Amino acid sequence: MMTLTLHSNPTAQWHALVNEAQVAADCQLNKELESYLVFVLMRFVDRPELAGRVFALDFLRGTLAIGRVRQTRLRDVGDQCLLYSGLFPEQAEHRHVSVHYFVDLGRTAYQELAARLEHDNAEIFAQLAKGFVTLMDVLLAMRTLGEKTRRLAPLSMLELAASTGSRYAYKLLRPDVTDGQADSNLFVDSSNSSRIKPH
């Protein structure tokens, strides 16, 4: 268990938490992705109404909207799916879907934004789509920090590793395997398939 240093500035506190989680997940986000993840956490931390959202409908409304409304709605879908897949993956079972559903929908929302925007923001959304699973892993690791560890059941971690390619979930399943030695046969490109590849 790691000791989290407390900061008086909320932004600094979130940055410290994200950095601790990156260490726990054995991954390193670039500056842009780290800052965006802090922004998402700060923006949604006090929004309990997220629990009742139907993300597929929000995504549809976003694609049908125009201009800045489309951008805001698609960004919110991507951000909320990221939070659900990383911080609240058990909610997938309550909604009768897999975590892969949140990953696919969130990644698609970010891809739509990257394709439609014509300024510098397009690049960050392209990075978010490409690094979605890594960002999810950082959030999954964040769940294990502190005194009240919240780890998924082994079967849930196996599904997460197999369907999304989550290296952090695989690390928790196989703590004896060091970073970089994960069995690549277990992982799939979640944009193409959700099946476990044979060994």
Buried (B, 14 or more C-beta within 10 A) or exposed (E): EEEBEEEEEEEEBBBBBBBBBBEBBBBEBEEEBBBBBBEBBEEBEEEEEBEEBEBEEBBEBBBEBEEEEBBEBBBBBBBBBBBBBBBBBEBBEEEEBBBBBBBBBBBBBBBBBBEEBEEEEBEBBBBBBBBBBBBBBBBBBBBBBBEEEEEBEEEBBBBBBBBBBBBBBBBBBBEEEEEEEBEEEBBBEBBEEBEBEEE
